């Protein structure tokens, strides 16, 4: 049970920052300093976390937290590609 709570805390901590990044990108319509490669690596890491739980069949409820975090990262990635054309430094 402790391992589940710690994993949830880790996912919550990682996911907590994404709404702020999304809001900043959406408001400024600039993607300076953002890395699509980094966001794709984060998505791959979350996918591996989900796969781990699906393979061992335990703590499947954590998959929903992973999916929520993936949705946030995917939103930020989509905004990156939307606004990258407008930001000369992002090229």
C-alpha positions in Angstrom: 0.0 0.0 0.0 2.9 2.4 0.8 4.4 1.8 -2.7 1.1 2.7 -4.3 0.8 5.9 -2.3 4.4 6.9 -3.1 3.9 6.2 -6.8 0.7 8.3 -6.7 2.6 11.1 -5.0 5.3 11.0 -7.7 2.7 11.1 -10.5 0.8 13.9 -8.8 4.0 15.9 -8.3 5.0 15.5 -11.9 1.5 16.2 -13.2 1.0 19.3 -11.0 3.4 21.4 -13.1 1.9 20.7 -16.5 -1.3 22.8 -16.1 0.9 25.9 -15.4 3.0 25.2 -18.4 -0.1 24.7 -20.6 -1.7 27.9 -19.3 1.5 29.9 -19.9 1.8 28.6 -23.5 -1.9 29.2 -24.2 -1.7 32.8 -22.8 1.5 33.9 -24.4 1.2 31.7 -27.6 5.0 31.3 -27.4 7.0 28.0 -27.0 10.4 29.4 -26.2 12.4 26.9 -24.2 10.0 24.0 -24.7 11.3 20.7 -26.1 9.0 18.4 -28.0 11.6 15.7 -27.7 11.5 16.0 -23.9 7.7 15.8 -23.9 7.7 12.7 -26.1 10.2 11.0 -23.8 7.9 11.8 -20.8 5.0 10.3 -22.7 7.0 7.2 -23.4 7.9 6.9 -19.7 4.2 7.2 -18.7 3.3 4.6 -21.3 5.9 2.3 -19.7 4.4 2.9 -16.3 1.0 1.9 -17.6 2.4 -1.2 -19.3 4.1 -2.2 -16.1 0.8 -2.2 -14.2 -1.0 -4.0 -17.0 1.6 -6.7 -17.1 1.7 -7.4 -13.4 -2.0 -6.8 -12.9 -1.6 -4.8 -9.8 -2.6 -1.3 -8.8 -4.5 -0.8 -12.0 -6.1 2.3 -10.6 -2.8 4.1 -11.0 -3.2 3.7 -14.8 -5.8 6.4 -14.6 -3.3 8.8 -13.0 -0.8 8.0 -15.7 -3.4 8.7 -18.3 -4.3 12.0 -16.7 -0.7 13.0 -16.7 -0.4 11.8 -20.3 -3.3 14.0 -21.3 -1.7 17.0 -19.8 1.7 16.4 -21.5 -0.1 15.7 -24.8 -2.0 19.0 -24.5 1.2 20.9 -24.0 2.8 19.1 -26.9 -0.2 19.9 -29.1 0.1 23.6 -28.1 3.8 23.4 -28.9 3.1 22.3 -32.5 0.3 24.8 -32.9 2.4 27.8 -31.8 5.9 26.7 -32.9 5.2 28.3 -36.3 4.8 31.7 -34.6 7.9 31.5 -32.5 11.1 31.9 -34.5 13.3 30.6 -31.7 11.3 27.3 -31.6 12.5 26.3 -35.1 
